[in-house]
Amino acid sequence: MNKVLITGTGFYVPSDVISNAEIVESFNAYVALFNAEHALAIENGTVEALRESSSAFIVKASGVENRHVIDKKHILDPLLMRPLLPERDNDALSLQAEMAVKSALKALHKAGKQASDVDMLVVSCSTLQRAYPGIAMEVQAALGCGGYAFDMNVACSSATFGMQTIVNALKVGAAKVALLISPEICSGHMSFCDRDSHFLFGDASSAMVLETPETCQVDNPFEVVSIRLQTQYSNNIRNNFGFLNWTCPATAQARDKWFIQKGRTVFKEVIPMAAKMLSQHLSDEGIVDVKRLWLHQANKNMNDLIAYKILGHEASVAEAPLVLDRYGNTASAGSIICFDHYHDDLATGDYGLLSSFGAGYSIGSVILKRC
């Protein structure tokens, strides 16, 4: 069986940045408008008054300080509170494919590869712009890749599950050079009117080149030592938007058509589940000294607790770095972006663990070794 190497990563984020102060100002303006409009119903007890948000609350709850988005102007408009992303002509490159291409070109450059070298391309992300034709096939055509391409969706674990799919193909010789891309337009499925989640997500795309040693052209790549995946059904993180919504127009604008979660329940259930799986994975592989944890970039408090359970002590910034403070939760792209930012300092023989945990519940654990 072939070894599988990670030889290049890249990411793309839009230029628009929203700070906590800006998103709080917008949200609180919306709250004031809502409460004024429903003042009588609030007084009668038939409608619950909305509470204001604050930068301190956001940082304490999540660790997020900034997020990159595609359309800052309309997200911050208290009369709109959502991005406006005009549809493109069917012959034009879709928005999601455009983001994917931008991140892929960076990963290919780092790997010393041309797009024509790629014979497998997987777009694996939490939300897809359309059902068909595949976004991956569109990206394949835009880049000029060969072979085959397809889409995957495992919520925030899409990237790690996509890695397993690619690794399997490379190991048996079904492909030689593969691209894994996770273009996440998270602002498109957010309710920016929800105090508990309006601050969480940002837009981004990550990309990774995986290949076998025979085609590798870079020094000291990372070997994919082992991947372990786990799913357990949970209804606590949900998004009911889909193609059947239009068949029931009365509920087309219901709250559950956007991202919704029972945050406290998710926090209590996912931490022990993820910590146990990641720790067991390392133990089963006989790894007692892991230099770096590239954890899922959703919540700083969650990561701090999981890292503590894995390492047995409070993790330093070097041991468990974060990027969610500057990019927000970027769904499946987050841990790949973290890896992209924080891997150059690892020495030959050092081990790291890249992980995801998301809706489903789904957990991915990937042990990497610096060659």
Phi, psi and omega in degrees: 000137181291146166287155177237131183242146168263118186247352178193141174227158178201163178211160177225137171228146177296161184284334180291130178237133176247121177278166176301319181300320181290316182289329176291317179301316179296312182298316182292328174294319176297318179300316180298317178296315181297311183295325177291317181294327184251026186303315183294315179296324177294318179295324180280349179086010180271343176229138179272130178295143177278147178261148177286159175255176177205156178298322180296319178298316183297312182295318180294320184284331189223329187090358180282135178240329178217161174211143175268135180223161182283326184223086181294317188305310186277334174297323183272358178282111184296346176271351183236302175061040175198156177287149171251110185239093185302144176294145178259158176301148183299338179269355179269157178294131180292159180300316182292321177293323178298314177298318181298316181298317182298319179286324181295320181298324178293317179295318179298319179299315180295328181277355182069033185241153168263156178301328181293344177284340185281128177239010173208129181224125180238123169262112184233112186207173187282331178220136180252141184296328178206166180280319181199152357294158186302138174300322180299320179292324177295317178294318177304314180291319182295323180278329185089035178277159175261200173066229186223159183214147177202164181261152174223157177212113173226045180052224184287353175263011185302320183293315181291322177292325175295323177300316179300317180298317180290315180302317178301317181293318181292323182296325183263002176086013178285346175204161179245322180227124185233150174245128173248122183231136179233085178274114188246109175263071188292329182295341181284343179239024179260145166262105180282005176260004183258115184301326185281347184220358186297341186258355196286311198259154171228167179262139181191164172222134176246157179215150181215135174261125175240139182203175178268161183302330184295337180253357185294134181236013181241157177273144173053055174288182176253130175273137173278104185284314186197146175231138176227135182237151179210140173227148177210120188299131175216144179259011189276345171234123190212151171212111185266012178290132180189179187291344179275353183301322184292344178282349178227071189300337181297335182249013186298332181253016181298152184303326184284005174275354173245176176303132176212141179211157170264086192304314183294322179293316177302314181303312184289329184271322186283323183303304180295325180296313181291315182299318180296315183293315181295318179296317180295322179299313179297317180297316181296332178271001178072026183260115182252347182234095179257122187279332188214136173246113174262082187278161177303131188265072181243322187204123182297318181297319178297314181296320180300317182289318179294316179299319179298318181293327180283314187272336183083007176204166179295126185286139173282168177299324180291327182282323182221075183291160179237147169234354183293338179297325182260338183246348187075188175283115180251032175055228187292341181286339192301310183290331177289320176296320177299316176299316180302320182284326193229072174216345186298333186276352181286143183265164176305130181095348179287143177255146173222161180232124178253134187219166173217152169210127187208193183302149179139301353288151176227139179226134175236137180229122184234115178268128181240150179227131179286125181279000000 
